[in-house]
Amino acid sequence: MTVSYRQPGVVLTDHSFTVPLDHDDPAGETIELYAREVVGSDKAGEGRQDLPWLVYLQGGPGFGANRFVGKQAWLGRALEDHRVLLLDQRGTGRSTPANRQTLPLRGGAAEQAGYLAHFRADSIVRDCEAIRPGLTGGAPWTVLGQSFGGFCTVSYLSLHPEGLAGALITGGLPALDAHADDVYRAAYPRIERKVAAHYARYPQDVERVRRIADHLLTHDVVLPNGYRLTAEAFQSLGILLGTGDGSHRLHFLLEHAFVRTPQGPALSDAFQEEVQGLLSYAGHPLYALVHEAIYGQDARPTAWSAERVRGEFPQFDAAKALAGDGPVLFTGESVHPWTFDCDPALRPLRETADLLAARTDWRPLYDPARLAANKVPVAAAVYHDDMYVDTDHALDTARAIRGLRTWVTDEFEHDGVRAGGPRVLDRLLALVRDEA
């Protein structure tokens, strides 16, 4: 049963679907998917049936689709000529959630890891193909993939191009054959550049960060939600530096880190409250659980790649930085074994995460031969020095997909499709339509 309701300028319709957990076993266990259809109020009558579909695949992994109010960000531009489907990818949002509360229903860690192996891009694509005929009458639709959603879109072009009328990718062209180690070896130098740019903009933050890191190395700090704030965990706030306003947000966070107390300087309640909101995975645990698994494509385990590769870059060691006079570097979009020890939302899942990191039977996610013969119109926004997705990897993949048109820009960071309002989507639509 579908339910429709209104927001300013739009009509929303809730959809629920039942799909196989394992699409290779269609008669086996099933899970539920949720998606929200959005149509402009001026097109919500009988004419809506003639509007082509645009499916939004959220970045992540592990995040439900954006909960827009009205025509925020790129949505207003999309609604000019589409009806939009905001899909909560499996395990996220209202789609059969996977978290510390629900995963024990699977059994022990081995059963949980086996279950989560079905939560990668290939399964998400097959979910889309399972629900498409009932929504479109069999017609292909256009997909907009942001970040990890772009990874899913490249899998879509590899597995089921017949389902696509067009493909739009923002900050999400994956390396087709790179191991997770290759991804993180390319990532740490990019992160270091972003940190250097932040300190150049806010030089006063160098000493503030050193002071906070020193405090965390010499004190046991537990945030109000039970998160154990270590120096390494604090450094991971650098994930903010990959967004357009992230450097400014980080600066304003740091400026009120300490307060004076009868016992001496202490991290302020305001600082702790904001930090726990930024670092907790309670709302998106799949991000931590399958973050490295999204790169697995062969018999090589990911084996906590970000942690191992970090050892090749000693400048990220906070203790060593404090022993000298250099700045303490932040890190970026990476998940480590200690992440599961620090975060109470993840602690019960540490063994499950270890088993996923050790897995050696990953299936390929991309088909280079099919991509080289691609006939689907594709356009991709590539952000010049994207902290989350390596630009060289992205451009190599762009060259490997027949007919793909790129827009390389340094005007935006990784969140350009949100921060740029309608401009990014408008440019990509023009590219796939040969209007630009």
C-alpha angles and dihedrals in degrees: 000000000000124000124203128197139159139252126175106303097351144076116218127202124190118221130189126192136183116221135169117268086221112031089201087064103045093169093054134081118335135208132198127248126199127201134172119219115210125197128172112254090239091058100039097104128081090306091071088082089067095053116104117238125248115192118203117213109198124224122249125059100252105026127117117231119283115279098224123188109215116322102338126164112340096346097089091057092048092051092058089080108002143054107231130221114204103199124200098215115228113293095017136096110341094345108105095296122232113207144119090288098050105031095071085068085072093059127245131350094283092054091045092051091048090052093049092051084077093061101081133105096278092057092045090054092050089050088056091050091048093057100034100081093054092051102038102029087244098309118134119251138207121254127208110198121190118196106313085013085063089053087054090049092055087050088051090054088049099046108026113010089154088073094059130084089177142344128221120189128189119190091334116102105130128206104260098217107012120127117227088257090061090049094054095041086059092042103056095061090049090051090050090054091051091050091049090052090050093051090047088055095042108024091170088068092068092074093037091056093046090053094049093046091049090051091051093048091054101036135053104234121189116182121225092263092053096261111146105226108210126172090258092051090049090052090056088071083087086089084087091067092073094069130076096251097025098105091054093046091051091050093052090048093053096048094071099038098120137047130182115249133175087261094050134264114348136174107269123247089237091054093047093048093052094043094052090052091052097045104037118103093196092113097043111023093155088069090066096037100052102020095111093031089069087073097050113111107146144019094300114103118227086226097189091307099181091054095047095045092047087067088066089062106057092175086080092063105108095200092054091047091052091049087061131033099261126113122270106245124222120223127221142211102352139118123215137185090255089057087073092049094050101045118069089203089061105033096092089053100053095106090047089053091049090054092050089050090053096047115124105181103076117152123226114269099195135047110212093190093053092045090051088056095043118150099177115106106248133182127179134192108216115192110220099234102010109180093208103043121037112242095213091051090048094051092047088055092045089057090049095057112078114237096003113150119207132206107198112194140165092196092093140036124221093296094057095125089060101034095043095057111207096342100086095046091044091055094048093048089052090051096051090046093049090241093125 
